[in-house]
Amino acid sequence: MPDTPRLIRRPEWTALEDHRADSMLHPQLRDLFATDPGRAERYTVRAGDLRIDYSKHLITDETLALLQELATATDVFGLRDAMFRGEKINTTEDRAVLHTALRAARDAVVEVDGENVVPAVHTVLDKMSAFAEKVRSGEWRGHTGRRIRTVVNIGIGGSDLGPAMAYEALRSFTDRELAVRFVSNVDGADLHEAVRDLDAAETLFIIASKTFTTIETITNATSARDWLLTELKAGPDAVAAHFVALSTNAEKVADFGIDTANMFAFWDWVGGRYSFDSAIGLSLMIAIGPDRFREMLEGFRIVDEHFRTAPAESNAPLLMGLLGIWYGNFFEAQSHAVLPYSHYLSRFTAYLQQLDMESNGKSTGRDGHPVDWQTGPVVWGTPGTNGQHAYYQLIHQGTKLIPADFIGLINPVDELSPALRAQHDLLMANFFAQTQALAFGKTPDEVRAEGVPEELVPHKTFRGNRPTTTILAPELTPSVLGQLVALYEHKVFVQGAIWNIDSFDQWGVELGKILAKRVEPALTEGAEVPGLDPSTAALVATYRTLRKQ
Ligand SMILES: O=P(O)(O)OC[C@H]1O[C@H](O)[C@H](O)[C@@H](O)[C@@H]1O
């Protein structure tokens, strides 16, 4: 057993349990606001351009003080500093965790094993910038001499979700003459639909894979190469002008047949889900241009600095992490909704699912012992107002407590017409109304006062006390996007530190991959798979019987 007490036996933990049982058994936001007029102002924190209001939470000053004590006792800031210093805090993989170095200033020094990694980061950024400019300007030509009109990023997980999300988010900054598509699923339909209307002569494939061994990506990349060569009626020499690679594995890139001169590198201290500001962002950089990409990196850096230096009581990622712990561990909340009121952020929550759930979906502690406390929540959500007309019913009146983050932008993007810009106020009216309704509800007396028949009063009553965080930003610029992502990266970090889990490994994804490899020959060749359980064996047999040859 480690020397430090188990999390739930710490006095700071039991103090929170007692606080919940004594003072916060049935917290009422109406009362908390009525008795504390300064609450909204006091419970608002700034991080860069982000304004984060956490006053509509089931908390008091005492709750916050106790949560901060838990953070101190578990040495969250100690681990944070170790991360920024380049220590190998990813202990199960013996790796440093340095996505923050990806956005460090050119003259910064961050050492791993005694070597400053920042110059290499900027060398790759410069190489990406030069390449992106060539593609954007038309200087980069395909095999037949035509300029590139479509970029297809082939990758999965962290090699897809980040750039795909950011491409959507920053669409209004993209070059409309140059489209980017994303292919991830090993389902051949994904690649088929992505390329069916493309001219191979004007298509560039970016093969994004940290390991360059991921079966989905390598399979799709191989099929893409076959498609290209068939379409162009060309030999393997056509590959060089149409394929580039983003990877840490030069050997595998060369094995695939991509010239390593056309490879953009990153390093084992960049986790896949923390990688879209590395070379993995090349498709995004081509779409928005190197200057915008660097603005985004600056946004990341603003929140990195905030997380590194802001005092605990005004440290936004720390506060957001602690609030998640409060609900997950002391209210038994199982999930967390992230609800962006922006069409451009339509992929944001999907991106966060990997960031959060692959990082903190763990049940073994850093000490190797099973944890006996709840860890990462189920993260879900889609853009408002669509969700309002689908699942918000459950958030408002269901039996589950679902803390939610509402992300809103004060201004729409510039390019909307005046009429469409005007719709933004309606969108945001919904945004503000929802958190108000969730927090304060509607009492039976208020319902009665509207003349509602008595038998309908219970149905039309809203109990309120549904906790939300409101995140407001001036507009969705590249910098603001970087700030938002860094905010969540560090929030996830805080929670993993307190739960004492390694947020940077992902062993849980391995078993399924191994079993898939074992089952595949049974599907394609009818091979015997030794040791198949009866359920899977019967399913495989059905598949084989009904499979069209
Ligand atoms: O970038 P790659 O090496 O191809 O990995 C792609 C993804 O697959 C893995 O299974 C991991 O679960 C993810 O963390 C990773 O982002």
The ligand as an ORCA input file, in Angstrom:
! r2SCAN-3c Opt
* xyz 0 1
  O      -2.708      7.960    -34.233
  P      -2.812      6.480    -34.124
  O      -1.535      5.845    -33.647
  O      -3.270      5.890    -35.431
  O      -3.892      6.144    -33.045
  C      -5.238      6.474    -33.207
  C      -6.027      6.209    -31.944
  O      -6.118      4.824    -31.720
  C      -5.801      4.230    -30.488
  O      -6.486      3.024    -30.393
  C      -6.048      5.050    -29.252
  O      -7.143      4.599    -28.520
  C      -6.230      6.523    -29.511
  O      -5.732      7.208    -28.402
  C      -5.514      6.977    -30.755
  O      -5.725      8.346    -30.914
*
